[in-house]
């Protein structure tokens, strides 16, 4: 049974381990990749309503299998960023990524964002396929101000 909930401090350590483990699986290791961001150590403190951001965790049969978040892109008031969609193999193939993404996009729209940006790796083929199905379009280069310089796929969606 799938449950999606807002991250809480008690989930931080588990999500950090999942993000690092899945990052390693797809070669997202070191500076310039999401798993190396400082926020990964304490996701619940970084993704808060007062910052117009939210991080959701996905549980299958009460076990955390991953998560995804959304936050403003830099200082933008209109562009948000879909961030850190990482799922363990046990959470893949059940529509978990889609549910997380749709909930993040719904929240972003409710916060007044008009566009959602993301960056990822070409090795994350199933994630890219999901984003395309949800209406994200490929960009030729990252948006100015991206901090993930080692990503090689950039996408945006109008909300």
C-alpha positions as CSV (number, residue, x, y, z in Angstrom):
1,X,0.0,0.0,0.0
2,X,1.4,3.4,-1.1
3,X,1.4,6.3,1.3
4,X,2.8,9.8,0.5
5,X,3.5,12.2,3.4
6,X,5.5,15.3,4.1
7,X,9.0,14.7,5.4
8,X,9.6,15.1,9.1
9,X,12.9,15.2,11.1
10,X,12.6,11.5,12.0
11,X,12.8,10.7,8.2
12,X,15.9,12.7,7.5
13,X,18.5,9.9,8.0
14,X,16.6,7.4,6.0
15,X,16.0,9.8,3.1
16,X,19.7,10.8,3.1
17,X,20.7,7.1,2.8
18,X,18.3,6.6,0.0
19,X,19.4,9.7,-1.9
20,X,23.1,8.7,-1.6
21,X,22.5,5.0,-2.5
22,X,20.4,5.8,-5.6
23,X,22.8,8.6,-6.6
24,X,25.7,6.0,-6.5
25,X,23.6,3.6,-8.6
26,X,23.3,6.2,-11.4
27,X,26.7,7.8,-11.1
28,X,25.6,11.0,-9.3
29,X,28.5,11.2,-7.0
30,X,30.5,14.2,-5.9
31,X,30.1,17.9,-6.4
32,X,27.7,19.1,-9.0
33,X,25.2,16.4,-8.3
34,X,22.1,16.5,-6.0
35,X,23.2,13.8,-3.5
36,X,26.1,16.1,-2.6
37,X,24.0,19.1,-1.7
38,X,24.2,20.2,1.9
39,X,20.4,19.9,2.3
40,X,20.5,16.1,1.9
41,X,21.7,15.8,5.6
42,X,18.6,17.5,6.9
43,X,15.9,17.6,4.3
44,X,13.1,18.4,6.7
45,X,14.8,21.7,7.7
46,X,15.3,22.8,4.1
47,X,11.9,22.0,2.7
48,X,9.4,24.1,4.7
49,X,6.1,25.9,3.9
50,X,7.6,29.3,4.8
51,X,10.2,28.8,2.0
52,X,7.4,27.8,-0.5
53,X,9.0,24.3,-0.6
54,X,7.9,20.8,0.2
55,X,9.6,17.4,0.3
56,X,7.4,14.3,0.2
57,X,8.3,10.8,1.2
58,X,6.8,7.6,-0.3
59,X,6.1,4.6,1.8
60,X,5.1,1.2,0.6
61,X,3.7,-1.0,3.4
62,X,5.1,1.6,5.9
63,X,8.7,1.4,4.6
64,X,10.2,4.6,3.1
65,X,11.2,3.8,-0.6
66,X,12.0,7.3,-1.7
67,X,10.9,10.9,-2.1
68,X,10.8,14.0,-4.1
69,X,10.6,17.7,-3.5
70,X,9.9,21.1,-5.0
71,X,11.3,24.5,-4.1
72,X,11.9,27.9,-5.6
73,X,14.6,27.9,-8.3
74,X,17.1,30.3,-6.8
75,X,15.4,33.6,-6.0
76,X,12.7,33.2,-8.6
77,X,9.1,33.9,-7.6
78,X,7.7,32.2,-10.7
79,X,10.0,29.2,-11.4
80,X,10.3,26.3,-9.0
81,X,12.5,23.2,-9.3
82,X,11.6,19.6,-8.9
83,X,14.3,18.2,-6.7
84,X,15.7,14.9,-5.5
85,X,13.3,12.4,-6.9
86,X,15.1,9.3,-5.8
87,X,13.5,5.8,-5.4
88,X,14.9,2.6,-4.2
89,X,14.4,-0.4,-6.6
90,X,11.7,-1.6,-4.4
91,X,9.7,1.6,-5.1
92,X,10.0,1.5,-8.8
93,X,7.5,0.3,-11.3
94,X,4.4,1.1,-9.2
95,X,3.7,4.7,-10.2
96,X,5.4,6.1,-7.1
97,X,7.5,8.6,-9.0
98,X,4.5,9.8,-10.9
99,X,2.4,10.3,-7.7
100,X,5.3,12.1,-6.0
101,X,5.8,14.4,-9.0
102,X,2.1,15.2,-9.5
103,X,1.8,16.1,-5.8
104,X,4.9,18.3,-6.0
105,X,3.6,20.1,-9.1
106,X,0.2,20.6,-7.6
107,X,1.8,22.2,-4.5
108,X,4.0,24.4,-6.7
109,X,1.0,25.6,-8.6
110,X,-0.8,26.4,-5.4
111,X,2.2,28.5,-4.4
112,X,1.9,30.6,-7.5
113,X,4.8,29.2,-9.5
114,X,4.2,29.2,-13.3
115,X,7.0,26.9,-14.4
116,X,8.9,24.0,-13.0
117,X,12.5,23.3,-13.9
118,X,14.6,20.1,-13.3
119,X,18.0,18.8,-14.1
120,X,18.9,15.1,-14.2
121,X,21.3,12.6,-15.8
122,X,20.8,10.9,-19.1
123,X,21.4,7.6,-17.2
124,X,18.1,8.1,-15.4
125,X,16.1,7.0,-18.4
126,X,12.9,6.0,-16.6
127,X,12.8,9.3,-14.8
128,X,13.3,11.2,-18.1
129,X,10.5,9.2,-19.6
130,X,8.2,10.0,-16.7
131,X,9.0,13.7,-17.0
132,X,8.3,13.7,-20.7
133,X,4.9,11.9,-20.2
134,X,4.0,14.6,-17.6
135,X,4.7,17.4,-20.1
136,X,8.3,18.5,-19.3
137,X,10.1,19.7,-22.4
138,X,13.9,19.4,-23.0
139,X,16.1,22.5,-22.8
140,X,19.4,22.8,-24.7
141,X,21.2,24.1,-21.7
142,X,20.5,24.5,-17.9
143,X,18.8,27.6,-16.6
144,X,21.2,30.3,-15.4
145,X,21.9,29.7,-11.8
146,X,21.7,25.9,-11.6
147,X,24.0,24.4,-9.0
148,X,24.1,20.9,-10.5
149,X,26.8,21.5,-13.2
150,X,27.4,17.8,-13.8
151,X,23.8,17.0,-14.9
152,X,23.4,16.6,-18.6
153,X,19.6,16.8,-19.0
154,X,17.5,19.9,-18.4
155,X,13.8,20.2,-18.6
156,X,11.0,22.6,-17.9
157,X,7.2,22.5,-17.7
158,X,4.6,25.2,-17.7
159,X,2.2,24.8,-14.7
